């Protein structure tokens, strides 16, 4: 895939892309702490399947710039993806795929503009109602400890110590069978300074801030939690150390991936692509 950088609404945005301009669009949304490069194994399968792939760096992940108004919450990200989809000519053929917080953004975008996204695939983070059913359990609170660290004003300093050893540890906890080292090289490049790192943490800080709550997005998330208007596939690693696989009890039709952790598209791209092909072939 080729990198592309442009200016939208006065802010620098960037994405990786490839495929014929007239092919159906596949829009791929990364999570935290991650970059579009993690989609490359899956993107090859999508390109072979006849899609045009676009994988943006989320706002605040270089070379995309932090928001001038400091808004890095879910609703702002949803607006970015809707705008990108419009720019890229999204239509009823478009496939929207999101991982981790990219999945949360995908739920909001799909509910806000169902005319732009024909099918939706999400990995590793379910819709808000399913996640809420798990969030207050002791096991999930232990897994989510890092979100509380991110509320501390010294979080940027702690994360940046020893070459981002903090993030290396998170990846190890979340996907024990995956060596995060080559992938974290891209993450370090995407978070080159305090401004970009603060932007990335801004997602978690906005979620904990009642004054930053977006009522419109909350309504969209609630609607998406019941059933998206589009055909939807949910995949979750059985060994996920970030969001426990028991969350699948609250996601009817969710697919467990045995022997896979939090990054299925990196750990088992062929397995994920096989599920995608079956999903795309099913016309119901």
N, C-alpha and C positions, 0 to 999 in steps of 0.2 A: 504494500500500500504506500501511497505517496503522501507526504505532508502538505497541507495547504493552510495558509494564514490569511485572514481578512479582517476588516473592521466592520462591526455591526453595532449600531447605536452608540458609537463613540468608544467602543471597547474592543480590544484585540481578541479574536477568537481563532482557534486552530483545530484542525482535525486531520486524521489519516483517512485516505480514501482510495478507491480503485474500482474498476469495472466500467462497462460501456455506459454512456450518458443516457441511453434510452432504456436501460435495464431497470427492473423493479428495484426500489431502494430498500436496503437493510441498514437501519440506524442502530448503532451499538453504543451503549452508555456504560462507562466504567464506574467503579466504586471507589472506596477509600481503603487504604492509601494505594492508589493504582493509577494507571494511565491507559490510553488506547492501545498501546503496544501489546497488552495482555490479550487483546482480541485477535492478534495476528494468526494463531493456529486455526481458530474458528473461521476467520475471514476467508482463509484459503478455501475452505469447504463451501462457504456461501458464494464466493466468486465462481467456483466450479459449478454451483447450482444455478448460475445465471443471474445473480444479484449484483447490483452496484452497492458497494459498502462505504459507509461514512461513519467514522468513529471519532467523536469530538473529545478534546480535553475539556472537562467541566470548568466552569468559571473559577478562576483562582489557581488553576493548575497550568503552569507555564508550558508552552508559550501563550496560552490564553491568559488574559490579565485579570487581576482582582477587580471587583466591582467598585466603581468610584463612590457609590453610596454605602458601601460596606455590607450590602445585603447578599448573603451567601446561603440563605435558607432554602428550603424545598420549593416554595412557590416561585422564587426567582429562577431556579434551575429549570423548573417546568416551562416557564416563559421562554428561556433560552432554547430549549429543545423544540418547542412549538415553532419558534421563529426560524430555527435551522431547518426544520422539516418543510416549512413553507418555502424557504429559499431553495431547497434541494428538490422541490417539485413532488413532495410526498402525496400519495393518493391511496385508494383502497387496496392497491397491491403492496403497500409498504409493510415491511416487517420491522417491528420495534423490539429490541432486545436490551435488557438491563440487568446488571449484576450489582448486588449490594445496594449502596445508596442509588446507583443507577436504576435498580429495580423500582425503588420508591418514586424516582422521577418518572419512570415509564408508566406507573399506575396513574400518576397525576396527569401526564400528557395524554394518555390514551382516553382517560375520562373527560378531559377538557375538550379535546378535538378528535372525536372518533372518526371524523371524515378523513383524517390524515394518516391513520394507522389501521391497516387491514387485519393484522395479526400481531399478537404480543407474546413474547417469551421472557420470563424473568427467572433469575437464579439467585438462590441463597438468602434472600430477604422476602418474606411473604407480604401481602397487603396488611395495612395497619391493624384491622381487627384480629387477624390471626396472630400477628406479632404481639398484640396487647394481651392475648390469652396466655402467652408464655412469659411476657416481660417481667412480671412480678414474682415469678417463681425463684426459689433460692438458686437453682442451677443456672438459670439464665442471668440472674443478677451477678453471679460470679463471672460468667462469660463476658458480661457487658461492663466490667470494672473500668475499662479504658475510657468509656464515655464520661465517667465522673471525673477522671483525671483531666480530661479536656476542658472542663469548666474552670480549672485553676489558671490564674493569670501567668503562672510560670510554665504552663504546658509546652509552649513553643521551645523554651530552653531545654526542658527535659527531653523532648522528642529529638532535638537536634544533637544531643550528646553522642559522642563516640560513633560518628558516621551513621546516625539514625538507627542505633542498636535497638531502640524502642520499637520501631516499625518492623525490624527484622524479627523481634520476638513475637509481635502480633501475628505476622504471617506464619511463623512456626507453630504457634498455638492454634491458629485457625485451620491450617493444612499441614499436619505433621509429616506427611510424605513428600512434601514439595520443598525443594531448595529455593528460597526466595532471593538469593543473592543476585542473579542476573536481572530479575524483574525490578528489584529495588534500585538498580542503577538508573532506570527510567524514572522511578519515583523521586529519587534525589534530584534529578534534572528538572522535574516538574515542580519541586518545592525548593527553589534555589535560595530563598531568603525568607526573612520573617514575615514579610507582607503576604507572600504566597502561602506559607504555612498557616498563618492566621486565617486566611481565606478558607483553606481546607477545613480548619477546625470550626470555622463559622457555621458550618452546617449543624454540628452537634450543639454549639452554643445557642443557636436559634431555636432548636428543638426543645431545649430546656428553659427557654425564656418565654414566659407567658405573654409578654408584651410584643413579642415577635410572631405570635401565632397568626396564621392566615386562615380566616374562617372559610373563605372560598375553597382553599386547598383542602381543608379538613373535610368539607362536604364531598369533594371529589374523591378523597381517599376512602371515605365511608362508602360511597357508591361503588368504588372499585373493589372494596372488600367483599361485597356480596357477589358480584359477577361483572366483569368487564363487558362492555358492549361488543367487543371483538372476540373471536376465538383466542383462547389463552392457554399457554403451557407453562407450568411451574416445575422447575428442577431444583433439587436440594441434595447436597452431599450427605450421606449417612454418617460420615465422620466429621462433620462440620463443627469446628471448635469455636465459632463465633455466634451462630444461631443454632441452637440444638435441633437435631433432626426430629425431635418429638413434635415440633411445630407442624409437621405434615399432618398430624391428627386434625388440625384446624384448616387444612387446605384441601377440600375435596378435589380429587383428580391429580393432586401433586405427585410428582415422580421422584422416588428416592434413588440416589446413585450410590451403589455399594462401593466401599473402598475409596470414596472421594470426600475431600474436605470442602473448604469454603470457596475454592477457586476452580469449579468444574471445567471451565473453558480452557484452563491451563493444565489441569491434572488429567483430564480425560476428554480432549477435544473430539476425538472420533466417536466416543460414546454420546457426547452431547449432540454432535452433528447427526448421528443416527436417529436420535429422538426428534431432532428438528425436521429431518426429512419425512418421518412418519407424520409429524404434525402438519407439515406443509402439504403432504399428499392427501390428508383427510379433508374432505370438503364439507363436512357436517358443521 
